[in-house]
Amino acid sequence: MELTFVENSCSLSRLPIHSRCMATAATEAPSPSAVPPATSKDAVINRIVDDISGLTLLQAADLVTLLKSRLNIQEIALPAAAAPAAAAPAAEEPVAKEQEKTIFNVKLESFAATAKPKIIKEIKSLVPNLTLIEAKKFVESLPKVVKENLSKEDAEKMQKVFEDLGAVVKLE
């Protein structure tokens, strides 16, 4: 086996190829004109920064892992889920809107066959300018909305009247 010696840029010693570090031209320190050197007044800090900047990526990853375990630093999940946090109040809004609903539509769903004449008369009295024939066609084409945009109180009154006559009414 033939050993070839290469000069290491980190030091001026000659090392065999199989034992040299994985330094490449891309990992060498940038030129001083590209990045201004940051220095500290503390010489110990400057030495540590110099030592860390000379590490390979694998060594730096090992250093981070070792520091986390030795200093008992826990992994912190970053708040990358900001959108779901904003969606949570949006999920509560429809519930609030249902509770705050003040305008209702009264929808006649069905009725007992014996109550048909009474329901036709009630529809005719509720809807102005409706003839008896039109009221009959209205009742026969159920389900239909009888009145729209009523207050809760008025809608409940109308619902009670129709239920007393034998009809099934739904408030929407």
Buried (B, 14 or more C-beta within 10 A) or exposed (E): EEEEEEEBBEEEEEBEEEEBBEEEEEEEEEEEEEEEEEEEEEEEEBEEBEEEEBBEEEEEEEEEEEEEEEEEEEEEEEEEEEEEEEEEEEEEEEEEEEEEEEEBBBBBEEBEEEBBEBBBBBBBEBEEEBEEEBBBEBBEEBEEEBBEEBEEEEBBEBBEBBEEBBBBBBBE
